[in-house]
Amino acid sequence: MLVTIPSYFMIGMSVAWPNTLFSHLAVNNTTLLGTQINPSNSQWDWMGSCSYGGMAVMMIPGGWIAGRLGRRRGIIIGAFFHALGWLIVALAVNFNMIITGRVIIGGSISVTVVCTRSYIAELASNNIRGIMTTSLDVMKGLGYISVVALGMGTTWYYISFICTAGTFIYAIVALLVFPESPTYLVIQGKKEEAREIIVRLRGTRTGIEKELKELELLNQREDGRRGWRALLSEDNLKSLFSLVGLCIIIGLSGISVMTAVATRVLKTTVPSLDASITTVIIMVAVLCGNLTLIILVDRIGRRWCLRIFLALMIVAYTVLGTLSYLEPSSFQVNVLPSVANASDVIYNTEESNMGSEVLSPKSMTMVSCLIIVAFCSMPCMSLPMVLSGEYFPTTVRSQALSTCGAVITFLSFLVVQLYSTMESTLTLSGLYWCYGVMSLVSLVYLSLFIRETNKKSVG
């Protein structure tokens, strides 16, 4: 299982890379092959949303690949296309080639996410499954920091080559080393292959027959259906609707844009900070939040983690809304569309004359934004995916994961794109309060309709 985690490190580098592109093109817009790139405003907009588009388009096919071809092959396919996308970006002679490469990268991320989360959910034992799943987001956070650090010492196209090589090597390792999920093999009727893999993974034959029998029982259906047909059955649809509802409400709580706000506030509160250092601070905050989630997820369960994080969001949004209402001139935030989840919003930092007193309302605003980014944004995006991987048996797991992932991805895209429109309609304070209300609705919905899956057998 540990060998699958580096895939999220590469995803993290892909997600944060546009920050490096923005800063580098502002200084030197020459490509590796000597052409000049002068993107228009509409092209910058596409840069922000093209990976989202690729992810949204490929999320459902990613579920098909994981269910039809297997988790192992899906991971390999995702890695090879990820490397292809990076190669196109590295060799780009115009901005449209960069966008094309980013769309391919986005699509490959969807396949990788569905296959990797299914793979870990099926291989990990019940008592560490949450830790293993959420550790993916820690590696993603490390990828964020790494690409920003590389951006301080080399150009965007050399970083693209580094990512191409790293992802290609990972694909080769997966091809040579990764076993298929034994749970997946069982439902495909390949019990002998599954038995051999379990022996290799567990190192003993004790209890193997019992484990295989349990897997068969958990995935057995009287109607014999599997895949999308089984997901559309009445029993699975109830679970799917409850999770999709949670994804929708959490997605509408605005966490996809909060890193942009936090970055802006941190920059204006401490104007002497370099933009790259500001970005690193935000990404370190994200990493701290993910580490907190790892510590808590198997100790107190998924539902209690979400309760705590949503409660923090409600308080933070209330503070932000109140302070922006009292001091509207202090919240001139410019948000550009982004390429991934809550910690991935591309931002535009501008100097301001705001004070930087430690105990000022502006500092309180900064702290509130950092709380949302660190302890709410990524965990609240990650936990619905963790639940979707544990709510369903292997026969429909990849399909359910891809459905929930598609909903989260689309809403992340939508909320970021509509940020300016909603701000002008509701005012910034009203927008924050609206996000706070949606967080409260999420908390109530969670308590009423979502069941705990911590340390339970998932098949």
C-alpha positions in Angstrom: 0.0 0.0 0.0 2.8 2.4 0.8 4.1 2.2 -2.8 0.8 3.8 -4.0 1.2 6.9 -1.9 3.8 8.6 -4.1 1.2 9.0 -6.8 -0.4 11.7 -4.6 2.9 13.4 -4.3 3.0 13.8 -8.0 -0.6 15.0 -8.0 0.3 17.6 -5.4 3.1 18.9 -7.7 0.7 19.0 -10.6 -1.9 21.0 -8.6 0.5 23.6 -7.3 2.6 24.0 -10.5 0.4 26.8 -12.0 1.6 29.1 -9.2 5.1 28.7 -10.5 4.0 29.3 -14.1 2.4 32.6 -13.1 5.4 33.9 -11.3 7.9 32.7 -13.9 6.0 34.2 -16.9 5.9 37.5 -15.2 9.7 37.6 -15.4 10.5 35.7 -18.5 8.0 34.4 -21.0 10.4 32.4 -23.2 9.7 28.6 -23.6 12.3 25.9 -23.7 12.2 26.0 -27.6 12.7 29.7 -27.7 9.1 30.9 -28.5 7.4 33.7 -26.5 4.2 33.1 -24.5 1.9 36.1 -24.0 -1.4 34.7 -22.7 -4.6 36.7 -22.8 -6.9 37.1 -19.8 -9.2 34.4 -21.2 -6.3 32.0 -21.6 -5.3 32.6 -17.9 -8.9 31.8 -17.0 -8.6 28.5 -19.0 -5.3 27.8 -17.2 -7.2 28.0 -13.9 -10.0 25.7 -14.9 -8.7 23.3 -17.6 -7.4 20.7 -15.1 -10.8 20.8 -13.3 -12.4 20.2 -16.7 -10.1 17.2 -17.4 -10.9 15.8 -13.9 -14.6 16.3 -14.3 -14.7 14.6 -17.7 -12.6 11.6 -16.7 -13.9 10.9 -13.2 -16.8 8.6 -14.3 -14.6 6.9 -16.9 -12.0 6.4 -14.2 -14.6 4.4 -12.2 -15.2 2.3 -15.3 -11.5 1.7 -15.8 -11.0 0.7 -12.1 -14.0 -1.7 -12.3 -13.4 -3.1 -15.7 -9.6 -3.3 -15.9 -8.7 -3.5 -12.3 -7.1 -1.1 -9.7 -3.5 -2.0 -10.6 -4.0 -1.4 -14.3 -5.9 1.8 -13.6 -3.0 3.2 -11.5 -0.6 2.4 -14.3 -2.8 3.9 -17.0 -3.3 7.1 -14.9 0.5 7.4 -14.3 1.4 7.0 -18.0 -1.1 9.6 -19.1 0.1 11.9 -16.3 3.6 11.7 -17.7 2.3 12.3 -21.2 0.6 15.5 -20.1 3.7 16.8 -18.3 5.8 16.1 -21.4 3.4 18.1 -23.6 3.6 21.0 -21.1 7.4 20.8 -20.9 7.7 21.0 -24.7 5.0 23.6 -25.2 5.7 26.3 -27.8 2.5 28.2 -27.0 -0.1 28.6 -24.2 -2.6 26.3 -25.9 -0.2 23.4 -25.7 0.2 24.0 -21.9 -3.6 24.0 -21.5 -3.8 20.8 -23.5 -1.2 19.1 -21.3 -3.0 20.3 -18.2 -6.3 18.8 -19.4 -4.6 15.5 -19.9 -3.0 15.8 -16.5 -6.4 16.5 -14.9 -8.0 13.5 -16.6 -5.1 11.2 -15.4 -5.6 12.6 -11.9 -9.2 11.4 -11.8 -8.2 7.9 -12.9 -5.4 7.8 -10.3 -7.6 9.1 -7.5 -10.4 6.5 -8.1 -8.0 3.6 -8.5 -5.7 4.5 -5.6 -8.4 5.1 -3.1 -10.2 1.9 -4.1 -6.9 0.0 -3.9 -6.0 1.2 -0.4 -9.6 0.7 0.9 -9.4 -2.9 -0.2 -5.9 -3.8 1.0 -5.7 -1.9 4.3 -6.8 -3.6 7.5 -9.8 -2.1 9.3 -7.9 -0.4 12.1 -5.5 1.6 9.9 -7.6 2.1 6.8 -8.4 5.7 7.6 -4.7 6.6 8.3 -3.6 5.0 5.0 -6.3 6.8 3.0 -5.8 10.2 4.5 -2.0 9.9 4.3 -2.5 10.4 0.5 -3.4 14.0 1.2 -0.3 14.5 3.4 1.8 13.4 0.4 -0.3 15.8 -1.8 0.6 18.6 0.6 4.3 17.7 0.4 4.0 17.8 -3.4 2.6 21.4 -3.1 5.6 22.5 -1.1 8.1 20.7 -3.3 7.0 22.3 -6.5 7.0 25.8 -5.0 10.5 25.1 -3.6 11.7 23.9 -7.1 10.2 27.0 -8.6 12.6 29.1 -6.6 15.6 27.5 -8.3 14.5 26.5 -11.8 12.1 27.3 -14.6 8.6 26.0 -15.1 9.5 23.8 -18.1 12.4 22.1 -16.2 10.0 21.4 -13.4 7.7 19.8 -16.0 10.5 17.5 -17.1 11.2 16.5 -13.5 7.5 15.7 -13.1 7.5 13.8 -16.4 10.4 11.6 -15.3 9.1 11.0 -11.8 5.6 10.0 -13.0 7.0 7.7 -15.7 9.3 6.0 -13.2 6.4 5.5 -10.9 4.4 4.0 -13.7 7.2 1.5 -14.5 7.5 0.6 -10.8 3.7 0.0 -10.6 3.9 -2.2 -13.7 6.6 -4.3 -12.2 5.8 -4.4 -8.5 2.1 -3.7 -7.7 -0.1 -6.7 -7.1 -3.8 -6.5 -8.0 -6.3 -6.0 -5.3 -7.2 -9.5 -3.9 -10.7 -8.3 -3.2 -11.1 -7.2 -6.8 -9.8 -10.6 -7.9 -12.3 -12.4 -5.7 -15.3 -10.7 -7.3 -13.8 -11.5 -10.7 -13.8 -15.2 -9.8 -10.0 -15.4 -9.6 -9.7 -16.9 -6.1 -6.4 -18.6 -6.6 -4.7 -15.4 -7.7 -6.3 -13.6 -4.8 -5.0 -16.4 -2.4 -1.5 -16.1 -3.7 -1.5 -12.3 -3.3 -2.9 -12.5 0.3 -0.1 -15.0 1.2 2.5 -12.7 -0.2 1.0 -9.6 1.6 0.2 -11.3 4.9 3.2 -13.7 5.0 1.0 -16.5 6.4 -1.7 -18.9 5.3 -3.5 -18.6 8.6 -7.1 -17.3 8.2 -6.9 -16.9 4.4 -9.9 -19.1 3.6 -11.9 -17.2 6.2 -10.9 -13.9 4.7 -11.7 -15.0 1.2 -15.1 -16.3 2.3 -15.9 -13.0 4.1 -15.0 -11.1 1.0 -17.4 -13.2 -1.1 -20.2 -12.7 1.4 -19.8 -9.0 1.6 -19.9 -8.7 -2.2 -22.6 -11.3 -2.9 -25.8 -10.1 -4.5 -28.9 -12.2 -5.1 -29.5 -10.5 -8.5 -25.9 -11.1 -9.5 -25.3 -7.5 -10.6 -22.1 -5.6 -10.3 -20.6 -2.3 -11.4 -22.9 0.5 -12.5 -25.9 -1.8 -12.6 -25.4 -2.8 -9.0 -24.8 0.8 -8.0 -28.2 1.7 -9.4 -29.9 -0.9 -7.2 -32.2 0.4 -4.5 -30.0 -0.4 -1.5 -26.8 1.2 -3.0 -28.7 4.2 -4.4 -29.8 5.2 -0.8 -26.2 5.2 0.3 -25.0 7.0 -2.8 -27.7 9.7 -2.5 -26.7 10.4 1.1 -23.0 10.8 0.2 -23.7 12.8 -2.9 -25.9 15.1 -0.7 -23.0 15.6 1.7 -20.6 16.3 -1.2 -22.9 18.9 -2.6 -23.5 20.8 0.7 -19.8 20.7 1.6 -18.9 21.8 -1.9 -21.2 24.8 -1.6 -19.5 25.9 1.7 -16.9 27.8 -0.2 -13.8 25.9 0.9 -12.5 25.8 -2.7 -11.7 29.5 -2.7 -10.5 30.0 0.9 -6.8 29.5 0.2 -6.9 32.5 -2.2 -8.4 34.6 0.6 -6.0 33.4 3.2 -3.0 34.0 0.9 -4.2 37.5 0.2 -4.8 38.3 3.9 -1.4 36.9 4.9 0.3 39.0 2.2 -1.5 42.2 3.2 -1.1 41.6 6.9 2.6 41.1 6.6 3.5 43.0 3.4 7.2 42.2 3.6 6.5 38.6 2.9 7.5 37.4 -0.6 4.7 35.8 -2.6 6.5 32.5 -2.8 7.0 32.5 1.0 3.3 33.3 1.5 2.4 30.3 -0.7 4.7 28.0 1.3 3.1 29.2 4.6 -0.4 28.4 3.2 0.8 25.0 2.0 2.4 24.2 5.3 -0.9 25.1 7.0 -2.6 22.6 4.7 0.0 19.9 5.6 -0.6 20.6 9.3 -4.3 20.1 8.8 -3.8 16.8 6.9 -1.5 15.5 9.7 -4.1 16.4 12.3 -6.6 14.4 10.2 -4.3 11.4 10.1 -4.0 11.5 13.9 -7.8 11.7 14.5 -9.4 9.8 11.7 -9.0 6.3 13.1 -9.2 7.4 16.8 -12.5 9.3 16.8 -13.9 8.3 13.5 -14.9 10.0 10.2 -18.1 11.6 11.5 -16.5 13.2 14.6 -13.6 14.5 12.5 -16.1 16.2 10.1 -18.1 17.5 13.0 -15.1 19.2 14.5 -13.8 20.6 11.2 -17.3 21.9 10.2 -17.8 23.5 13.6 -14.4 25.4 13.2 -15.6 26.5 9.7 -18.8 27.9 11.1 -16.9 30.0 13.7 -14.3 31.1 11.2 -16.8 32.1 8.5 -18.8 34.1 11.1 -15.6 36.0 12.1 -14.7 36.6 8.4 -18.2 37.8 7.6 -18.4 40.1 10.6 -15.0 41.6 10.1 -15.6 42.2 6.4 -18.9 43.9 7.2 -17.2 46.2 9.7 -14.1 46.9 7.6 -15.0 46.3 3.9 -12.0 48.2 2.6 -9.7 45.5 4.2 -11.0 42.7 2.0 -10.1 43.5 -1.6 -9.5 39.9 -2.7 -8.8 39.0 -6.3 -9.4 35.3 -7.0 -8.4 33.5 -10.2 -9.8 30.1 -11.0 -7.8 27.1 -10.0 -6.9 23.6 -10.8 -7.8 21.4 -7.8 -9.2 21.3 -4.4 -9.3 23.8 -1.5 -5.6 24.3 -1.3 -5.0 24.8 -5.0 -6.6 28.2 -5.8 -4.4 30.4 -7.9 -4.3 33.9 -6.4 -3.3 37.4 -7.3 -1.3 39.1 -4.5 -1.3 42.9 -4.5 0.4 45.2 -2.1 -1.8 47.3 0.2 -1.5 49.8 3.0 -3.2 47.6 5.6 -1.6 47.6 9.0 0.0 44.5 10.4 -0.7 44.8 14.1 -0.6 41.4 15.7 -4.0 41.9 17.5 -5.7 43.9 14.8 -9.0 42.7 13.2 -7.0 42.0 10.0 -4.8 39.6 11.9 -7.9 37.9 13.3 -9.1 37.6 9.7 -5.8 36.0 8.7 -6.1 33.5 11.5 -9.7 32.6 10.6 -8.7 32.0 7.0 -5.7 29.9 8.0 -8.0 27.8 10.3 -10.3 27.1 7.4 -7.5 26.2 5.1 -5.5 24.1 7.5 -8.1 22.3 9.5 -11.2 22.4 7.2 -10.6 22.7 3.5 -8.6 19.6 2.7 -10.1 17.4 5.5 -13.6 18.3 4.5 -12.8 17.5 0.8 -11.0 14.3 1.7 -13.4 12.7 4.2 -16.4 12.4 1.8 -14.0 10.5 -0.5 -12.9 8.3 2.4 -16.5 7.6 3.2 -17.4 6.8 -0.4 -14.6 4.2 -0.5 -15.9 2.6 2.7 -19.6 2.8 2.2 -19.8 0.3 -0.6 -18.5 -3.2 -1.3 -15.9 -3.9 -4.0 -18.5 -4.6 -6.6 -19.5 -1.0 -6.8 -16.7 0.9 -4.9 -14.9 2.4 -7.8 -18.2 3.5 -9.4 -19.3 5.2 -6.2 -15.9 6.8 -5.7 -16.0 8.2 -9.2 -19.5 9.6 -8.8 -18.7 11.4 -5.6 -15.4 12.6 -7.0 -17.2 14.0 -10.1 -19.7 15.9 -7.8 -16.9 17.4 -5.7 -14.8 18.3 -8.7 -17.7 20.0 -10.5 -18.7 22.0 -7.5 -15.2 23.1 -6.8 -15.0 24.4 -10.4 -18.4 26.0 -10.1 -17.8 27.7 -6.7 -14.5 29.2 -7.8 -15.9 30.4 -11.2 -18.9 32.0 -9.5 -16.9 33.7 -6.7 -16.9 37.2 -8.2 -20.5 37.0 -9.2 -21.6 35.9 -5.8 -19.5 38.5 -4.1 -21.0 41.3 -6.1 -24.5 40.0 -5.5 -24.3 39.2 -1.8 -21.3 41.4 -0.8 -18.3 39.8 0.7 -19.6 39.7 4.2 -22.9 38.1 3.0 -20.9 35.6 1.0 -18.9 34.5 4.0 -22.1 34.3 6.1 -23.7 32.2 3.3 -20.7 29.9 3.4 -21.1 29.6 7.2 -24.8 28.7 6.8 -23.9 26.0 4.3 -21.3 24.7 6.8 -24.0 24.6 9.5 -26.3 22.7 7.1 -23.5 20.3 6.4 -23.1 19.6 10.1 -26.8 18.9 10.5 -27.0 16.8 7.4 -23.9 14.8 8.6 -25.6 14.0 11.9 -28.8 12.9 10.3 -27.9 11.0 7.2 -24.3 9.8 7.3 -23.2 6.6 9.2 -19.8 5.8 10.7 -17.5 3.4 8.8 -14.5 3.6 11.1 -12.9 0.1 11.7 -15.8 -1.7 10.0 -15.3 -4.4 7.3 -16.0 -2.9 3.9 -15.5 -5.9 1.6 
